[in-house]
Amino acid sequence: MDDVVLYEVSDGIAKITLNRPDQMNAWTGELSDELQARLGEADRDDEVVVVVITGAGKAFCAGADLGDGESGFLPVSADDDGRPRLWPYQVRKPIIAAVNGHAVGVGITFSMLCDVRLVAEDAKIQYAMVRRGVVPELASHVILPRVIGFSKAAHECHGDRQPR
């Protein structure tokens, strides 16, 4: 099986690439575990001064892989309470989310956990769980207002039904 997350270091920059382009980098438990492992690797590597996370192909991350059953929502290995062990904000080095193409649900929420977000002009962003009447994944209903403010967060989640 191909690596679902690619990792390379060059000139102090760790580049982490979500690598499921045929599935628009949809989130799975395996992808979550591999991403956390690579974040930990970058955090421990003294040669790394900054981390860049991006997606292969035409999407950053199209959200949870609904065809992957429950594992699209939960990491394969987690702490006893089911939460991932390592979040981007726990990494001691700055993390840049280079958002290309589609960033939906967990994809856009994950980028909000990074220190900096660089979003392509043609990126399509959507908080999909709100449209389904479900509490958003990765606590985006808490994270998003802290990043962009309450009014803008309400508009992003409720005011604009079309991906932008």
Buried (B, 14 or more C-beta within 10 A) or exposed (E): EEEBBBBEBEEEBBBBBBBBBEBBBBBBBBBBBBBBBBBBBBBEBEEBEBBBBBBBBBBBBBBBBEEBEEBBBBBEEBEEEEEBBBBBEEBEBEBBBBBBBBBBBBBBBBBBBBBEBBBEEEBBBBBBBBEEEEEBBBEBBEBBBEBEEEEEBEEBBEEEEEBE
